[in-house]
Amino acid sequence: MGNTEKASHVYSNPLLERYASSEMSYVFSPDFKFSTWRKLWIALAECEMALGVPITPEQIAEMKEHVSEIDYETARAFEAKTRHDVMAHILAFGEVCPRSKPIIHLGATSAFVGDNTDLIQMKEAGLILLKRLTAIMTALRNFALLHKDRATLGFTHFQPAQLTTVGKRACLWLQDLSMDFSALDSFVATVPFLGAKGTTGTQASFMSLFEGNSEKVKQLDVMIAGKMGFTNLIPVSGQTYSRKIDAQAAWLLSAVAQSLHKFANDIRLLQHLREIEEPFESTQVGSSAMAYKRNPMRSERLTSLARYIMSLSSSPAMTAAEQWFERTLDDSANKRLSIPSAFLAADASLILALNICEGLVVYPSMISKHVREELPFMATENILMEAVKKGGDRQHLHERIRLYSMEALRGIKMDGKENDLLQRIASDPAFRLTRADLDTLFNVSDFVGRAPEQVTEFIELHIDPLLEKGKMFGSIKKFDVKV
């Protein structure tokens, strides 16, 4: 049986095969995970040597030489015997580093490599997401400025409401994402490192290693964190870092998903109205049966992925709540599934959202048509004021406008007629207004309030500073330890 045939007989994760980037997939790959374990063992040994533990430079050099030389078959064989994944990889590393074997993992417990790697992965994954958020926010910023003056129907309860502009509506999407950007940026900048805390977080094994020298134990923690690119250290822990950090990360990804879901739903509704559409390729098929259809499949997929991310946020929260005293192992399987899946799905969602944002198609004529259909109803107060200026009775005219509005609306709904409210008013001598008089009251820009100015101000004061900060995420390099 060939490799292709074998592959067709096992489950293929769509996040890896269809949606997420190779960049994000690498962060949660075995190569990244287990090479980071080895980098942590190297950092531990280097720092221990610097603090006086009898470890030789030759042993360090040997470990560095084989940091990426991971024999997974050997590791699997050791794990089958030991039933312990960390011990299996210690032994596998020792196989290719015979001189270093006695000092690998010296004083540490499994969480030293497992938990610190988890924190590194979340930090690295967060940097990738910040890069993607920056690109989406840039696209929406440009879209908002381009359409800041384009009047469109606002909707409350998905019923026509006062006018807004296309650009102002885009700023609502942009504002949600900017909140996510700031929250995720703060998480990535401050996520702490577990360090070397020992089996119950007391660092007792390291106190023994350094013959009771508490200062050296404290230095060891700080030195390892610095080598791994962290400035913050978890001050107290059990064997593991608090699983609330996982819950926090999952909640942040859920928040991103909430923003993307709202954006995608709005695009789906706008595509139904034929005002704005997501990209549609020239050879794309909307339906296998209905050849004319242009389904918003990207936006639909985006809501689907976002819903999945939001659902994942509950698992880490429950895991954090279920931890007993200094350590239980009921977190392990859950973490292996929920955290990588949430980051991979968030990556996929942001890639898809960028594709939509960069290819949005606006139909000004359809937008104007919908405005014209509803604007007479919205302008009734202006009409009433103008008629009163010409000597009309406000209360009398208000009742007549109410009746004409109901009749016009009935004609639209019952008979499919055009909105004839203005004709009805112009034909009534009580208003003393001609059709030309009425037309002067329909300058669309008078009905959008400060929407154009709000767009400009919001982008200048709130978005551009974030995008300036976001430029740094465009040149992110893959994680590399300073050893």
N, C-alpha and C positions, 0 to 999 in steps of 0.2 A: 504494500500500500504506500503510495507516494505521499509527500508532505502536504500537497494540496488536498488530496483525498482525506488525509488524516484531519486536516483543519476543518473540513466540512462536517466532521462528526463530533465536534466539540463546540461548546457555547462560545460565541464571539461577543465580547463586550462592545456595544455600539458606541459608548463613549470613547473607546480607544480606536475602533475601526472606522467610525463615521464622523464624529463630532469634535472631539478635543484635538488640540495641536500636539505635534510631536514634542514641542518644547515643554508643555505641561505634563505630557505623558512621561517624559524623561525624569521629571522631578519625583514621580512616584514609582519609578521603575526599580527593579532589583539592582541594576548597576549603580544607580544613584544611592539607593539605600545602603547597600553593603559596602560600597567604596567609602561612603561617609562613615560607616562603622569603623572601617580601617583607619580613616583619617582621624577619627576620635581617639582610637587606640594609640596612634602615632603622637597626637597632641598630648595625650595623657603621659606617655612615656617621656616625651621631650621635657615636659614641665617637671615631672618627677626627677628626671636627671638634673635639670637646672637647680632643683631644690635639694640635691645631695643624695638621692637614691642611686645605688650603684648600677646604673644602666650605661652602656657604652655607646659612643657615636656610631660604631659599626652596627650595633643592633638597630638603631634608628634608621640608618642608611638602608639596611636590609628590608625593613618594613616599608620604607618609601619606595623602594625598587619594585615591590610586589603589590602596591596599593590597589592597582586595577586588575591584577591577575587573579580573578575569582573563579575557582573551579566549583561550579554549582553541583556537579555530580558528587564530588567529594563531600561537599557540605551536606547534601541530601543523605548520603550514606552515614555520616556522623549523626545527623539528626534522627535517623531511623534507630540508631543505637541509644542515643542519649535522651530522645524525646524533648530536646531543648534547643531552640533555634540559635540562641546566642552562643551557647557552648559549642554547637556544631561549627559555627563560623570562626570561633576562636581556634578550634582544632584545625580547621581547613587553612586558616591563615598561618598557623604554626607549621603546617606541612611544607609550605614554600619559604618559611622564615625559621629554619631550625635554630639559628643562633638567638633569635629574638623570642622564641616560643616560651621560655620561662618567665618573661616579663610582660607578655601581652595581657591586657586587662588587669594589671596589677592593682589591687585594692578596690576595684570597681565592682558594681553589680550590673545586672542586665539592663536596668533602666538607664545606665550611663550611656550606652550606645542607642538603645531603643527610643528613650524619651527625647534625648538631645537631637537625634536624627529627626524625630517627628516635628520638633520645633523648627529645625532648619528647613524641613520640607515646607512647612506652613509659611515660613518667612519667604522662601524662594518663590513659592506659588503665589503668594500675595503680591510680590514684585511684578510678576507676569500679569496679574489681573490689573494692577495699577497702570501698567503700560497700555493695556487694552482699554481701560476706562478713559485714559487720556485721549486716545485716538477717537473714541466715540464722542466724548465731550467736544473735541475739536470739530468733528463733523456736524454735530448739532448746533454748535456755536455759529458756524458759518451759515448753516441753513436758517437759523433764527434771524441773523442779520440780513440775509438776502430777502427774507419775507416778513420783515418787521412791520411793514406798512400795508401788507396785503390783508384787507378786511375779510373776515369769514364769520360764519355763524358760530356763536358760542352755544354750548349745550349744558343745561342742567337737567338731570334725570333723563338724559338723551332726548330732551325736548328743546326746541329752539329757544334761545335766550338772547341776551344782548350780544352785540357784535364784539369780537376780539380780533386778533390778527393771527395769521398762520405762524409768524415768528414768536408771538407771545405764547401761543400754545406749546411750541417747541421748547420754550424756556421752562415750562412746567416739567417736562421730561428731564431737561437739563438740570434743573434744581434738585430733583430727586437723586440723580446720578452724582451730582457734586457732593451731596451729603454722604453718599456711599464712599466716594473717593476719599473724603476727609477722614471718615471712620476707619476705612481700611488702611490708609496711610499711617494713621496713628497706631493701629495694631501692629503693622509691620515694623514701624520705627521703635516700638517699645516692647515687643514680644520678648520675654526673658529666656534665659538659658538655664537649664537645670543644673549643669555643672556636675561636680563629683560629690554626691551627697551620701552614698553608701546605702545599705540595705533598708534602713528605716529613716533615713534622712539625717542621722546624727553625725555622720562622717567618722564613726568610730573606727572603721578599718583604716582610714587615712591617719587618724591620730596614732594608731599602732605603727603604721608604716613610718611616720615621722617622729616616733618615740615621744609622743605627747606634746610636740611643738605645734600649738594651736595656730600660731601666725603662719607657719608654712602651709598648714591645711587651708587656711583662708587664702593665701597667695595662690595655691594650686587652683582653686576655684576660679579666681579672677584671671589667671594666666591662660587657662584652657578656654574660657569664654572669649577672651581677646583673640586667641588664635582662630576661633571658629566664627569670628565676625560679630560678636555680641558685646554690647556695653551694659545691658541689664542682666542681673542674676536673680534667680528666684531666692529670696532670703530664707524661707523655711519650706520644708517639704517632707512628705513621707518618703517612701521609696521612689515615688513618681511625682511629676509635677501635678498640680491640681487640674483635674479634668474640666474644670470650669474654663480653662484656656481653650480647649477644644470646643466647648459649648459656645464660647464667645466667637471663635472663628466661624463656626457653623451659622451663628446668628447673623454675622456680618455678610456672609454669602447669601443667606436668606434675604437680607435687606436689599442686596444688589438684585436678586431675582425678583423681588417685589417691584422694584423700579422698572426692570425690563419687561415684566409681565404687563404692567400698566401701559407702558409705551406700545408694546406689541398689540394689546387689545385696542388701543386708540387707532393704530394704523389699520387694523382689521375693520373697524367701524368706518373709518374714513374711506377705505377702499370700497366698502359697500355703498357709500354715498357718492363714489366716483370723484372725490375731490383730491385725494392723495393716494398713490399706490406705491407699494414696495417694488423693487426691481423685478422685471419679468423678461427672461431671455427670449431671443427671437425664435429659438427652437423649442422653448419650454412648452410642455403640455399641461393644461390646467385640469383636464378631466378626460378619462379614457372614454367616456360616453358623450359628454357635452363639449364639443370642440371649441366653442366660443368662450369657454370659461377662463377667467384669470384669477385663480384662487390665491389668497394670500398665504401661500404655503410656508414661506420663511417666518412670517409673524406667528403663524399657527405652531410651527415647530418651536419657536422661541417661547411661547406661552407654555408649551408642553415641558420643555426643559426647565423653565423657571419654576413651574409647579413641583417638579421633582426635587429641585434644590430646596424649596421651602419645606417640603415634606421631610427632608433629611435632617433639618435642624432640631427635630425633637429627640433623635437618638442620642446625640452627645449630651443633651441636657439631662436626659434620664440616666445616662452613664455617670455623669458628674454627681448626680444625687445618690447613686447607688454605691459609691465607693465606701468601703469599711476601713476605719482607722488608717493605718499607714499604707495599705496596699491590698487590693484583690485583683484577680485576673479576669473578672467578667467584663472588663473594658476592652480587652485585647481584640477579640474578633469584631466587636462593634466598631472600634477605631479603624481597623484595617479596611472596613467596608465604607463607613459613612464619610470620613474625612477626605480620603482621596476622591471618592465619587462626587462629593460636593464641589471640590476644587476643579475637577475635570469638567463637570457639568457647567460650572460658572464660566470656565474658560471657553467652552463650546458656545455658551449663550452670548458671551461678549463678542466673540468672532462673528456670530450670526447677526447680532445687533449692529455691528459696524458695517457689515455688508448692506443691511437695510438702510441705515442712515446715509451712507455714501451714495445710494442709488434711488432715493426717494423721488418720485415723479409727481409734480404738482399740476393740477388742471385748473387754471385761473378762470376759464369760462364757466365751468361747472360750479365753482365756488361763488362766482358772481351771480349766477342764476339762482342759487339757493338764497343768497342775500336778498336779491330783488323780490323773491317770493315772500319773504318774511318781513322785510324792512317796513312796509306800510303799517303793519301791526305795531312795530316798535316805535314808529314815528308819530303815533296818534297824539302823544302829549305835546310834541312840537306843533302839530297841526292845530290842536286845540288852542295853544297859546297865540298862534298867528291869527286864528279866526277871532279870538277875543279882542286882539289889537284892532281889528277892523270893525269892532262894534258888536260882536256877537255875545250872547248870554252863555257864560261858561257852563252852567248846570244843564241848560237845555241842549247845548252842543255836545256835552259829554254823553248824554243819553243817546243822542243820534249816532255818535261815533260807535258807542257800544253795540247798538242794533245793527249798524252797517258792518261792523267787524264780525258779528255772529253770522250774518247773512253771507258775507264773503267767505268765511271759513266753512260754512255749510256747503257752499257751491264747490269749494275745493275738494272737500271730503266726499260729498255725495255724488257730484256730477263730474269731477275731474277738471273743473274749470280753472282758468288762471285767476290769480288774486285780483279782484276788480274793486277793492276798497277805495282806491284813489278816484276811480271813475264815479263811484257812488257819491263820494264827498264833493267832487267838482261839480256834479249835477245838482247838488242841493244848494239853492240860493241862500239858505240860512248861514252858510259858512262864508259866503262872499269871497271864495277862493277859486281861481281858475286852475286848470291843469298845469299851466306854466308856473303859477304861484307855488303849487304843491311841489313841482319838480325842483324848485330852488331850495326846498327844505331837505332834499335827499342827497346831500353831500356825505358820502359814506364815511369819510374821515372824521366827520363830526360825531359818529356813533361808536368809535372805538376807544374813546377816553384817552388815557395816557399809555395805551399799550405799546406804541412804537418807542416812546421814551423809556418805558419800563424795560424793554428789551435791551436797549443800549446801556442803560444804567446798570442793569443786572450783570450783563456780560463784562463791562468795564470794571465794576467794583468787586464782583464775586467769582466770575469764571476765569477771566484772563490771569489773575494771580495764581489760581490753581493749575492752569495749563502751563504757566511758566515753571512751576514746581514740577509738573508732570513730565517736562522735557527730559529730566534726568533718568526717567524710567525707559526711555527709548533705546538706551545703549546698555541695558543690563547684560552682564556676562553670567554664564553659568557659575554656580557655586564653586568656589575653590578655597580650600583651607590654606592658611598661611603656615605651612610646615615645609 
